[in-house]
Amino acid sequence: MIHTKITTNYKTLGKQESMLVTELMRIKKHIFTPNDSRNILNLNENSANQILISLKKKGWILQLKRGISILTGAKKWIFWK
């Protein structure tokens, strides 16, 4: 019998990354813009963009097109509620 270990690509989130993901899920805004993230975190454009870049590298968000992103785990959350 062969046993396989299922792993995910998700990495640990920092405090602000976690706050953004949690709030986007709470308000059910799975598709969002950089402006949404700035408003949620109350950060300037550069700081918010750095968080989005980090979330993308960690596999938490996917850029659909310039200025529009989606939570990669959004599908799970949509069907949970």
PLY file of the C-alpha trace (Angstrom):
ply
format ascii 1.0
element vertex 81
property float x
property float y
property float z
element edge 80
property int vertex1
property int vertex2
end_header
0.00 0.00 0.00
1.34 3.43 -0.96
0.74 6.34 1.38
0.97 9.87 0.11
1.14 13.03 2.11
-1.12 15.83 0.94
0.50 19.22 1.26
-0.62 22.72 0.41
1.28 25.63 -1.03
0.09 28.02 1.68
2.64 29.66 3.93
2.30 31.42 7.24
0.77 34.87 7.11
1.99 37.98 8.87
-0.32 40.07 11.04
-1.47 42.49 8.33
-1.73 39.75 5.71
-3.90 37.75 8.07
-6.05 40.80 8.85
-6.65 41.43 5.15
-7.52 37.83 4.28
-9.78 37.50 7.33
-11.64 40.73 6.61
-12.08 39.94 2.91
-13.58 36.57 3.88
-15.76 38.12 6.58
-17.31 40.62 4.18
-17.46 37.95 1.44
-15.38 40.03 -0.95
-13.36 37.29 -2.62
-12.59 39.37 -5.69
-11.01 42.67 -4.71
-8.87 45.60 -5.82
-5.73 47.15 -4.33
-7.93 50.04 -3.19
-10.05 47.58 -1.17
-6.93 46.33 0.57
-5.74 49.88 1.32
-9.12 50.74 2.83
-9.30 47.58 4.93
-5.78 47.93 6.32
-5.74 51.74 6.39
-2.33 51.81 4.70
-0.72 53.91 2.00
-0.54 52.58 -1.55
3.06 51.34 -1.36
2.60 49.45 1.93
-0.64 47.82 0.79
0.95 46.78 -2.51
3.84 45.12 -0.66
1.33 43.06 1.32
-0.45 42.02 -1.90
2.87 41.03 -3.48
3.69 38.93 -0.42
0.26 37.23 -0.44
0.68 36.45 -4.13
4.14 34.91 -3.55
2.73 32.82 -0.69
-0.09 31.53 -2.86
-2.96 33.21 -1.01
-4.12 35.44 -3.86
-4.14 35.27 -7.62
-4.09 38.32 -9.86
-6.92 37.98 -12.40
-5.85 41.09 -14.26
-4.16 44.36 -13.40
-5.95 45.80 -10.39
-8.17 42.78 -9.71
-7.23 39.86 -7.46
-9.02 36.86 -5.97
-8.40 34.89 -2.80
-7.20 31.47 -3.93
-8.98 29.88 -0.96
-12.17 31.77 -1.77
-13.85 28.74 -3.32
-13.64 26.88 -0.02
-15.12 29.79 1.90
-17.94 30.45 -0.56
-19.32 26.94 -0.13
-18.87 26.80 3.65
-21.60 29.34 4.38
0 1
1 2
2 3
3 4
4 5
5 6
6 7
7 8
8 9
9 10
10 11
11 12
12 13
13 14
14 15
15 16
16 17
17 18
18 19
19 20
20 21
21 22
22 23
23 24
24 25
25 26
26 27
27 28
28 29
29 30
30 31
31 32
32 33
33 34
34 35
35 36
36 37
37 38
38 39
39 40
40 41
41 42
42 43
43 44
44 45
45 46
46 47
47 48
48 49
49 50
50 51
51 52
52 53
53 54
54 55
55 56
56 57
57 58
58 59
59 60
60 61
61 62
62 63
63 64
64 65
65 66
66 67
67 68
68 69
69 70
70 71
71 72
72 73
73 74
74 75
75 76
76 77
77 78
78 79
79 80
